[in-house]
Amino acid sequence: MFEFAWPLVFLAVPLPWLAHSLLPRAPESAGAALRVPFFGELVALAGTAAARGGARNLVLPALAWVLLCVAAARPQWVGEAEALPQSGRDLMLAVDVSGSMAAEDMEIGGRVVDRLSAVKVVVGDFLARRVGDRVGLLLFGQQAYQVTPLTFDRQSVRYQLETSAVGLAGRETAIGDAIGLAVKRLRERPAGERVLILLTDGVNTAGELPPLKAAELAASDSVRVYTVAIGSEGGRMNLLGLSMPTPGAEIDEDTLTKIADTTGGRFFRARDTGELAGIYAELDRLEPAAQEGETLRPRTELFMHPLALVLLLALLPLLPRPRGRDDAVEAAR
């Protein structure tokens, strides 16, 4: 929808005509305040041009003034109303990228894929629904690294997850260090809804911080930890181009359950992509995304268009005129 932000500016359109009509003219007997060489010749030339052009000489200045008033009235294109999300949760994702995540025991669209590929698909859809949340991404293996800080830019978080690779942070699993790093990053945010979703397929085999001690730290900082154990009872892994069977998933469910209970979260077990998708649907219910708040109509300013026309009108007198017409006028004189 097109509208003007300041329509009262159009009251200024007749001001030049009013000033010309109402303001008193200087008396002809008044002495010259400024002496200009060849002033008489300049007046004669101006009179000739006025006689030659007549009222047409006022068209360009009048049009330029109207366009300036249009620009000053701030023409705008107002878009459709958009709902603004209310401030949501500070949500940190901690994803295991240790060597065991290469096990191919998940299925997507009838195709067998490794565990990390399944996580990318399911968590990517989960991120798309977290409107209004600040989301961060942490990858861990033998060490834990923050890849993306807490941000409203969920597309960046999703991209960083999709470009991650197995073994990027080492082949072992440091669950306690991952929780400790996530708590440290969430602690920097204002107090509120702080949530950590930790996804792993193994047991704590590396790191300096024991998982249960890390859970106590999370509880003291009001961080709820939801633990997700991924992996079937057995699968296959590509090793140097060969498909090798993997043993049953060795997951410390007791420790993961205690971590969730200590922090007020929940433990989930995902043996296939269907269960994993259901877990993230359940997380959406347990930690609902922000609801729509106020509405906003985006506005696009258009004042630059009439200003550009004014500039073009100002350049028109500088263009060379056809000499044939001027010669004919001079001959008639």
VOLOTOR-338556 format. One line per 8 residues: number of its first residue (from 1); for each residue x, y, z of N, C-alpha, C. Coordinates in steps of 0.001 Angstrom, whole numbers. Layout:
N
NUM = X:Y:Z:X:Y:Z:X:Y:Z | ...
***
This chain:
333
1 = 839:-1185:0:0:0:0:881:1244:0 | 526:2233:-838:1299:3460:-959:681:4539:-77 | 1525:5276:637:1024:6371:1472:2142:7376:1723 | 1746:8546:2232:2690:9593:2614:2752:9670:4132 | 3971:9702:4681:4130:9775:6133:3769:11153:6661 | 4097:12213:5911:3830:13590:6346:3021:14319:5268 | 1748:14007:5103:959:14617:4019:743:16120:4178 | 869:16670:5396:661:18105:5598:1703:18948:4874
9 = 2795:18326:4443:3811:19067:3690:3232:19636:2402 | 2188:19016:1856:1614:19499:595:973:20883:748 | 768:21328:1976:274:22699:2173:1294:23726:1716 | 2548:23329:1563:3589:24256:1126:3650:24398:-384 | 2864:23627:-1136:2934:23700:-2603:2626:25101:-3122 | 1582:25811:-2642:1299:27148:-3201:2157:28273:-2617 | 3103:27990:-1751:3875:29063:-1109:4602:29963:-2107 | 5279:29441:-3146:5940:30370:-4085:4959:31333:-4755
17 = 3773:30844:-5156:2783:31723:-5782:2274:32765:-4795 | 2030:32327:-3525:1576:33279:-2524:2638:34336:-2242 | 3888:33913:-2180:4957:34879:-1931:5059:35885:-3070 | 4903:35417:-4303:4973:36325:-5449:3796:37286:-5477 | 2636:36817:-5038:1427:37633:-5135:1271:38589:-3957 | 1662:38191:-2769:1344:38964:-1574:2487:39830:-1069 | 3719:39418:-1256:4830:40195:-722:5004:41476:-1526 | 5257:42608:-852:5419:43878:-1573:6700:43882:-2396
25 = 6607:44543:-3571:7775:44661:-4421:8610:45873:-4012 | 9873:45822:-4309:10753:46956:-3998:10425:48126:-4908 | 10371:49343:-4349:10054:50525:-5184:11121:50739:-6249 | 10667:51226:-7442:11603:51431:-8543:12592:52554:-8260 | 12220:53465:-7350:13097:54595:-7053:14198:54259:-6061 | 14138:53057:-5517:15137:52693:-4517:16508:52586:-5166 | 17532:53034:-4434:18895:52991:-4949:19409:51562:-5029 | 20339:51344:-5901:20897:50006:-6075:21764:49643:-4879
33 = 21526:48478:-4345:22339:48012:-3223:23617:47359:-3690 | 23667:46941:-4976:24839:46253:-5503:24999:46651:-6961 | 26173:47093:-7309:26465:47480:-8688:27098:46303:-9420 | 26487:45951:-10542:26949:44831:-11347:27350:45353:-12716 | 28565:45049:-13154:28955:45492:-14500:28047:44878:-15563 | 27718:45649:-16548:26876:45201:-17668:25502:44726:-17194 | 24997:45345:-16103:23702:44923:-15575:22575:45180:-16562 | 22663:46292:-17270:21622:46624:-18243:21533:45589:-19344
41 = 22715:45164:-19855:22713:44146:-20898:22123:42826:-20385 | 22457:42458:-19115:21907:41225:-18548:20393:41289:-18424 | 19868:42461:-18023:18413:42629:-17921:17769:42503:-19282 | 18416:43059:-20291:17865:42968:-21648:17813:41538:-22140 | 18907:40807:-21874:18920:39398:-22274:17842:38610:-21554 | 17675:38878:-20256:16640:38184:-19495:15266:38506:-20023 | 15045:39766:-20387:13755:40135:-20943:13494:39458:-22267 | 14542:39316:-23097:14379:38629:-24374:14021:37170:-24174
49 = 14721:36514:-23211:14428:35114:-22938:13020:34936:-22404 | 12586:35899:-21536:11231:35800:-20978:10183:35979:-22062 | 10452:36925:-22966:9492:37141:-24045:9445:35953:-24989 | 10610:35323:-25174:10668:34192:-26079:9989:32964:-25483 | 10146:32744:-24156:9594:31548:-23534:8231:31768:-22918 | 7935:32930:-22435:6664:33203:-21808:6468:32392:-20550 | 5261:31908:-20382:4927:31141:-19174:5620:29797:-19133 | 6130:29359:-20302:6798:28063:-20306:8049:28048:-19444
57 = 8625:29218:-19207:9827:29270:-18377:9549:28924:-16924 | 8286:28971:-16518:7943:28675:-15130:7568:27212:-14913 | 7463:26451:-16011:6995:25072:-15877:8005:24229:-15108 | 9279:24299:-15508:10287:23468:-14851:10471:23832:-13379 | 10609:25127:-13023:10721:25440:-11583:9499:25007:-10776 | 8293:25190:-11351:7085:24792:-10621:7042:23279:-10418 | 7400:22541:-11479:7405:21087:-11360:8448:20624:-10349 | 9623:21269:-10361:10663:20915:-9400:10203:21182:-7967
65 = 9498:22276:-7741:9018:22579:-6396:7993:21543:-5925 | 7094:21147:-6826:6094:20145:-6456:6772:18819:-6117 | 7784:18436:-6892:8496:17190:-6613:9245:17257:-5286 | 9803:18427:-4957:10454:18583:-3653:9449:18424:-2518 | 8256:18946:-2701:7222:18770:-1665:6812:17302:-1548 | 6739:16606:-2684:6407:15175:-2646:7473:14416:-1876 | 8750:14727:-2125:9834:14045:-1415:9788:14353:76 | 9510:15627:420:9456:16009:1838:8294:15353:2561
73 = 7247:14973:1836:6100:14301:2457:6381:12836:2744 | 7562:12344:2386:8006:10975:2660:7043:9925:2087 | 7056:9770:766:6259:8663:188:6841:7323:624 | 5952:6387:942:6372:5079:1454:5510:3983:859 | 6132:2812:714:5374:1611:385:5266:775:1657 | 4045:560:2121:3784:-145:3370:3407:-1583:3045 | 4203:-2535:3548:3957:-3943:3280:2897:-4539:4188 | 2698:-5839:4042:1734:-6554:4868:2235:-6644:6308
81 = 1294:-6696:7243:1641:-6773:8660:2369:-8073:8957 | 3459:-7983:9699:4241:-9148:10101:4290:-9212:11625 | 4099:-10401:12160:4119:-10589:13607:5553:-10696:14091 | 5876:-9960:15144:7205:-10009:15741:7215:-11044:16857 | 8179:-11950:16856:8234:-12934:17944:8681:-12291:19247 | 8124:-12758:20334:8591:-12326:21638:9919:-13006:21946 | 10657:-12427:22866:11956:-13002:23217:11769:-14402:23772 | 12515:-15361:23218:12358:-16749:23617:13470:-17227:24522
89 = 13904:-18463:24319:14876:-19096:25201:16289:-18932:24672 | 17251:-19103:25586:18647:-19228:25207:18927:-20714:25082 | 18985:-21197:23842:19024:-22632:23562:20375:-23000:22950 | 21119:-23861:23659:22413:-24323:23168:22293:-25775:22734 | 22786:-26075:21530:22833:-27437:21032:24258:-27962:21146 | 24430:-29096:21807:25734:-29747:21916:25646:-31077:21163 | 26374:-31177:20057:26277:-32345:19165:27592:-33105:19198 | 27493:-34393:19428:28645:-35297:19445:29108:-35545:18014
97 = 30408:-35271:17736:30982:-35554:16418:32174:-36499:16566 | 32146:-37331:17583:33230:-38295:17786:33195:-39373:16705 | 34184:-40253:16712:34312:-41251:15651:33130:-42172:15514 | 32468:-42490:16627:31351:-43436:16561:30131:-42866:15842 | 30076:-41552:15624:28940:-40965:14914:28969:-41307:13425 | 30029:-41971:12965:30094:-42404:11572:29375:-43729:11342 | 28887:-44369:12392:28178:-45642:12242:26927:-45450:11393 | 26739:-46321:10411:25604:-46216:9489:24482:-47129:9959
105 = 23676:-46626:10861:22549:-47406:11371:21271:-46566:11416 | 21217:-45497:10621:20035:-44653:10511:19523:-44708:9074 | 18263:-44414:8897:17656:-44480:7573:16844:-43228:7311 | 17085:-42593:6166:16349:-41395:5749:15875:-41607:4319 | 14580:-41593:4117:14029:-41771:2777:14394:-43086:2143 | 14466:-44136:2949:14813:-45443:2420:16293:-45650:2180 | 17111:-44689:2572:18553:-44789:2363:19260:-44815:3715 | 20186:-45751:3870:20930:-45869:5121:22002:-44777:5176
113 = 22038:-44053:6287:23006:-42970:6461:23659:-43118:7826 | 24741:-42369:8034:25399:-42405:9332:24636:-41556:10330 | 25004:-41686:11587:24274:-41024:12662:24332:-39500:12553 | 25498:-38956:12216:25618:-37499:12140:24756:-36938:11014 | 24671:-37629:9894:23813:-37167:8794:22356:-37124:9217 | 21930:-38122:9970:20551:-38122:10463:20317:-36960:11419 | 21301:-36691:12262:21176:-35573:13203:21048:-34252:12449 | 21820:-34085:11390:21763:-32845:10619:20375:-32597:10061
121 = 19740:-33658:9549:18410:-33494:8958:17370:-33170:10020 | 17361:-33946:11096:16319:-33778:12122:16521:-32469:12892 | 17748:-32194:13303:17999:-30968:14064:17798:-29738:13183 | 18082:-29855:11882:17828:-28731:10985:16366:-28345:10959 | 15475:-29337:10892:14041:-29048:10951:13641:-28472:12306 | 14266:-28959:13360:13982:-28445:14702:14355:-26964:14790 | 15501:-26588:14232:15942:-25194:14278:14978:-24279:13530 | 14422:-24761:12428:13515:-23925:11638:12288:-23505:12429
129 = 11930:-24259:13453:10733:-23953:14244:11022:-23087:15465 | 12292:-22843:15781:12619:-22129:17015:12639:-20621:16795 | 11537:-20086:16297:11434:-18647:16041:11463:-17894:17369 | 12317:-16873:17456:12405:-16062:18660:13437:-16536:19658 | 14013:-17722:19457:15034:-18236:20376:16422:-17777:19943 | 17279:-17574:20931:18709:-17430:20649:19300:-18834:20687 | 19894:-19253:19590:20392:-20618:19461:21893:-20577:19221 | 22616:-21479:19904:24043:-21633:19702:24376:-23085:19417
137 = 25548:-23317:18834:25958:-24677:18479:27327:-24964:19068 | 27407:-26133:19703:28652:-26603:20305:28913:-28009:19793 | 30102:-28258:19252:30498:-29584:18794:31531:-30150:19754 | 31415:-31440:20043:32372:-32028:20961:32738:-33439:20527 | 33970:-33772:20813:34511:-35114:20632:35481:-35319:21777 | 36765:-35392:21456:37763:-35442:22523:37845:-34117:23252 | 37502:-33033:22563:37411:-31705:23141:36093:-31075:22716 | 35722:-30005:23406:34467:-29308:23104:34788:-27914:22553
145 = 34075:-27542:21489:34284:-26250:20850:32943:-25577:20607 | 32891:-24276:20862:31705:-23514:20482:31888:-23069:19039 | 30998:-23504:18180:31071:-23167:16761:30286:-21902:16452 | 29116:-21774:17056:28264:-20603:16833:27797:-20062:18180 | 28020:-18792:18475:27507:-18239:19731:25992:-18128:19689 | 25401:-17848:20824:23956:-17675:20882:23542:-16529:19970 | 22636:-16815:19055:22253:-15825:18057:20823:-16080:17605 | 20168:-15033:17088:18858:-15201:16466:18978:-15703:15031
153 = 20177:-15715:14479:20400:-16153:13097:20451:-17675:13050 | 19284:-18302:13024:19219:-19761:13037:19750:-20375:11743 | 19726:-19625:10650:20258:-20150:9393:21768:-20373:9489 | 22456:-19468:10187:23903:-19647:10361:24199:-20875:11212 | 23405:-21071:12264:23595:-22247:13115:23372:-23517:12308 | 22334:-23510:11495:22039:-24703:10681:23158:-24967:9678 | 23700:-23903:9090:24792:-24085:8127:26025:-24677:8801 | 26364:-24181:9988:27530:-24701:10691:27341:-26176:11051
161 = 26110:-26549:11407:25852:-27959:11706:25986:-28815:10446 | 25446:-28336:9330:25481:-29131:8096:26896:-29294:7564 | 27792:-28360:7861:29164:-28454:7360:30109:-29127:8353 | 29593:-29600:9480:30436:-30311:10446:30732:-31718:9934 | 31750:-32355:10501:32175:-33676:10045:32567:-34532:11238 | 32448:-35831:11067:32848:-36772:12109:34349:-36648:12359 | 34742:-36645:13640:36145:-36548:14003:36685:-35140:14016 | 35830:-34156:13758:36296:-32774:13714:36891:-32324:15042
169 = 36340:-32827:16142:36827:-32451:17471:37543:-33608:18159 | 37959:-34606:17401:38630:-35756:17992:37747:-36986:17950 | 38332:-38154:18173:37613:-39412:18041:36926:-39839:19327 | 37363:-39348:20483:36761:-39746:21757:35604:-38820:22121 | 35065:-38987:23345:33848:-38263:23724:34031:-37609:25086 | 33925:-36286:25127:34066:-35526:26375:32720:-34889:26716 | 31829:-35673:27292:30488:-35191:27600:30529:-34128:28697 | 31311:-34360:29743:31374:-33400:30841:31891:-32048:30396
177 = 32956:-32034:29562:33499:-30770:29072:32487:-30040:28194 | 31706:-30792:27420:30690:-30158:26581:29637:-29464:27427 | 29179:-30127:28493:28186:-29498:29379:28784:-28270:30061 | 30042:-28399:30535:30676:-27273:31208:30820:-26068:30302 | 31223:-26270:29036:31364:-25156:28103:30018:-24529:27784 | 28995:-25355:27623:27662:-24818:27341:27148:-23986:28504 | 27362:-24449:29723:26930:-23686:30899:27656:-22347:30962 | 28942:-22348:30647:29722:-21112:30658:29177:-20101:29665
185 = 28821:-20568:28476:28283:-19652:27457:26876:-19183:27801 | 26055:-20060:28361:24705:-19648:28746:24725:-18712:29942 | 25723:-18846:30789:25827:-17995:31974:26011:-16530:31594 | 26575:-16275:30426:26820:-14911:29984:25548:-14199:29547 | 24484:-14940:29328:23222:-14344:28901:22403:-13905:30102 | 21449:-12975:29907:20582:-12577:31018:19815:-13772:31580 | 19519:-13703:32863:18804:-14808:33509:17453:-15013:32836 | 17085:-16233:32626:15813:-16548:31978:15758:-18016:31645
193 = 15214:-18303:30488:15068:-19683:30049:16355:-20141:29373 | 17192:-20875:30095:18454:-21388:29563:18331:-22900:29391 | 18542:-23373:28171:18314:-24782:27851:19511:-25321:27077 | 19941:-26520:27442:20977:-27239:26707:20395:-28559:26224 | 20529:-28832:24925:20153:-30121:24351:21441:-30819:23944 | 21770:-31902:24622:23014:-32628:24391:22717:-33941:23700 | 23334:-34153:22554:23115:-35367:21770:24431:-36128:21648 | 24419:-37373:22056:25625:-38189:22020:25261:-39639:21736
201 = 26272:-40412:21325:26039:-41837:21067:27021:-42713:21834 | 27611:-42180:22862:28617:-42967:23575:28657:-42682:25058 | 29830:-42904:25637:30068:-42674:27058:31188:-41652:27177 | 31309:-41082:28345:32359:-40099:28571:33718:-40811:28642 | 34583:-40547:27652:35898:-41192:27595:37042:-40186:27565 | 36759:-38911:27667:37809:-37897:27603:37341:-36668:28373 | 38237:-35685:28466:37878:-34430:29111:38309:-34358:30555 | 38278:-33151:31099:38707:-32891:32462:37556:-32885:33462
209 = 36347:-32592:33003:35207:-32405:33908:34303:-33633:33872 | 34071:-34295:35018:33153:-35445:35053:31736:-35004:34701 | 30981:-35811:33977:29628:-35415:33560:28705:-35050:34713 | 28722:-35805:35795:27805:-35496:36905:28182:-34203:37601 | 29475:-33905:37687:29897:-32638:38249:29450:-31485:37347 | 29551:-31690:36043:29078:-30683:35098:27576:-30469:35236 | 26832:-31544:35504:25388:-31412:35704:25074:-30573:36931 | 25865:-30715:37995:25663:-29887:39189:25906:-28414:38881
217 = 26933:-28136:38082:27192:-26757:37688:26031:-26199:36867 | 25483:-27027:35978:24347:-26577:35171:23136:-26276:36050 | 22881:-27133:37028:21743:-26911:37921:21913:-25631:38729 | 23140:-25350:39179:23367:-24137:39969:23180:-22873:39141 | 23320:-22972:37815:23122:-21815:36935:21779:-21853:36221 | 20869:-22675:36715:19492:-22751:36171:19484:-23118:34695 | 20333:-24054:34311:20378:-24551:32932:19751:-25939:32906 | 18651:-26083:32183:18034:-27399:32016:18745:-28145:30899
225 = 19100:-29388:31165:19819:-30202:30187:18930:-31353:29754 | 18662:-31422:28473:17954:-32553:27879:18997:-33405:27165 | 19122:-34655:27572:20110:-35554:26980:19423:-36497:25996 | 20050:-36664:24827:19505:-37519:23769:20582:-38528:23401 | 20284:-39798:23594:21200:-40872:23207:20766:-41405:21857 | 21666:-41385:20870:21338:-41786:19507:22134:-43028:19131 | 21519:-43916:18382:22213:-45109:17895:21382:-46353:18095 | 21409:-47242:17098:20678:-48497:17208:21512:-49502:17997
233 = 20983:-50708:18126:21700:-51748:18859:22904:-52273:18085 | 22991:-51938:16830:24127:-52356:16007:24034:-51695:14652 | 25164:-51493:13995:25144:-50828:12709:26389:-51167:11934 | 26637:-50340:10910:27809:-50551:10082:28540:-49233:9935 | 29839:-49303:9688:30676:-48130:9591:31596:-48297:8384 | 31754:-47191:7617:32682:-47206:6494:34103:-47006:7000 | 34980:-47934:6669:36375:-47847:7073:37232:-48109:5848 | 37872:-47036:5364:38717:-47123:4176:37959:-47706:2993
241 = 36686:-47266:2882:35869:-47719:1760:35184:-49038:1978 | 35439:-49709:3087:34811:-50996:3374:33729:-50829:4430 | 32609:-51506:4256:31518:-51465:5214:31765:-52507:6292 | 32001:-52029:7518:32338:-52927:8622:31227:-52895:9659 | 30868:-54042:10233:29852:-54054:11287:30382:-53383:12548 | 29486:-52706:13267:29834:-52063:14530:29130:-52784:15659 | 29708:-52809:16830:29050:-53451:17968:27851:-52649:18411 | 27067:-53255:19269:25910:-52552:19801:26297:-51237:20438
249 = 25385:-50283:20385:25658:-48946:20890:25985:-48994:22375 | 27172:-48540:22710:27579:-48500:24111:27284:-47104:24653 | 26153:-46958:25285:25701:-45658:25771:25482:-45753:27270 | 26031:-44784:27974:25886:-44736:29429:24549:-44072:29757 | 23475:-44843:29626:22149:-44288:29838:21951:-43830:31282 | 22545:-44529:32226:22387:-44137:33631:22934:-42733:33867 | 24136:-42472:33370:24729:-41139:33570:23925:-40063:32856 | 23505:-40338:31623:22719:-39355:30877:21382:-39075:31565
257 = 20806:-40109:32159:19555:-39915:32888:19776:-39072:34139 | 20856:-39321:34861:21163:-38540:36062:21445:-37072:35717 | 22107:-36842:34596:22364:-35456:34173:21051:-34721:33949 | 20131:-35370:33255:18841:-34736:32983:18044:-34521:34267 | 18022:-35516:35137:17263:-35388:36380:17839:-34292:37274 | 19169:-34183:37338:19810:-33183:38204:19462:-31767:37768 | 19305:-31566:36475:19085:-30207:35959:17624:-29902:35655 | 16744:-30843:35896:15331:-30611:35612:14942:-30894:34184
265 = 15798:-31601:33434:15481:-31949:32058:14956:-33362:31936 | 15154:-33973:30765:14710:-35340:30528:15707:-36068:29656 | 15712:-37393:29806:16563:-38242:28981:15717:-38901:27894 | 16264:-38953:26660:15572:-39567:25535:16500:-40584:24873 | 15887:-41609:24291:16642:-42639:23576:16129:-42710:22149 | 17036:-42512:21169:16660:-42530:19758:17422:-43644:19058 | 16692:-44688:18640:17324:-45813:17933:17202:-45701:16424 | 16362:-44780:15947:16232:-44544:14510:15786:-43103:14292
273 = 15703:-42691:13037:15360:-41295:12740:13927:-40964:13137 | 13043:-41972:13112:11676:-41709:13537:11611:-41340:15006 | 12322:-42099:15831:12358:-41781:17263:13063:-40441:17489 | 14116:-40164:16721:14831:-38897:16891:13936:-37717:16554 | 13174:-37826:15466:12248:-36753:15111:11169:-36580:16174 | 10701:-37692:16721:9705:-37605:17785:10253:-36944:19033 | 11529:-37170:19317:12147:-36542:20490:12164:-35026:20334 | 12541:-34548:19155:12595:-33096:18964:11198:-32486:18920
281 = 10211:-33254:18483:8832:-32782:18589:8423:-32666:20055 | 8859:-33629:20878:8583:-33569:22309:9316:-32392:22953 | 10521:-32110:22501:11247:-30950:23030:10539:-29654:22676 | 9933:-29602:21494:9137:-28423:21135:7976:-28239:22109 | 7418:-29343:22577:6303:-29245:23528:6795:-28856:24913 | 7930:-29446:25338:8452:-29150:26667:9029:-27744:26758 | 9670:-27291:25688:10251:-25953:25650:9654:-25221:24453 | 8403:-24775:24568:7735:-24167:23405:8464:-22919:22942
289 = 8451:-22718:21626:9076:-21520:21048:8243:-20299:21416 | 8845:-19134:21233:8166:-17883:21576:6911:-17697:20738 | 5881:-17141:21353:4647:-16868:20655:4744:-15533:19935 | 3882:-15348:18932:3891:-14104:18187:3466:-12953:19082 | 4167:-11841:18962:3884:-10672:19775:3252:-9559:18941 | 3811:-8369:18999:3279:-7232:18271:3456:-7442:16765 | 2642:-6712:16006:2750:-6769:14552:3466:-5524:14033 | 4150:-5677:12937:4908:-4587:12329:4634:-4594:10838
297 = 4376:-3401:10279:4202:-3249:8838:5492:-2669:8265 | 6258:-3448:7537:7517:-2925:6995:7268:-1779:6029 | 8094:-738:6126:7946:458:5295:9203:666:4461 | 9009:908:3178:10105:1194:2266:10020:2651:1831 | 11053:3427:2144:11063:4843:1804:11265:5021:304 | 10492:5951:-305:10545:6195:-1744:10902:7633:-2085 | 11345:8425:-1106:11591:9846:-1352:12707:10078:-2363 | 13600:9104:-2514:14720:9310:-3436:14278:9401:-4889
305 = 13126:8851:-5232:12665:8896:-6626:12259:10304:-7060 | 11408:11029:-6310:11131:12417:-6722:12368:13301:-6646 | 13279:13045:-5713:14500:13837:-5662:15355:13613:-6905 | 15390:12396:-7396:16133:12121:-8630:15521:12867:-9811 | 14190:12972:-9864:13540:13732:-10935:13871:15206:-10836 | 13943:15737:-9605:14328:17144:-9431:15734:17377:-9970 | 16645:16455:-9706:18009:16590:-10212:18029:16588:-11734 | 17230:15745:-12349:17165:15721:-13809:16612:17030:-14360
313 = 15587:17583:-13700:15038:18868:-14143:16070:19982:-14022 | 16894:19915:-12969:17930:20937:-12802:18989:20849:-13882 | 19187:19663:-14449:20199:19496:-15495:19678:19829:-16889 | 18360:19894:-17058:17809:20155:-18388:18275:21470:-18997 | 18303:22597:-18227:18768:23856:-18843:20215:23803:-19311 | 20998:22868:-18797:22401:22774:-19192:22599:22027:-20497 | 21550:21370:-20982:21672:20638:-22234:21745:21601:-23404 | 22521:21323:-24442:22613:22230:-25607:21296:22263:-26372
321 = 20893:23473:-26759:19655:23628:-27520:19936:23513:-29013 | 18936:23125:-29786:19109:23105:-31256:19395:24504:-31785 | 20474:24673:-32538:20886:25993:-32976:20012:26521:-34092 | 19359:25671:-34826:18527:26156:-35918:17400:27027:-35431 | 16796:26659:-34333:15675:27430:-33799:16154:28775:-33279 | 17306:28782:-32574:17822:30049:-32061:18182:30994:-33197 | 18732:30473:-34304:19098:31312:-35423:17866:31930:-36063 | 16782:31162:-36116:15547:31693:-36690:14988:32833:-35859
329 = 15092:32692:-34518:14605:33754:-33626:15422:35016:-33809 | 16750:34825:-33906:17603:35987:-34071:17327:36686:-35400 | 17049:35908:-36455:16750:36507:-37750:15444:37302:-37718 | 14468:36788:-36949:13193:37493:-36845:13359:38824:-36130 | 14327:38882:-35249:14559:40162:-34567:15190:41164:-35503
***
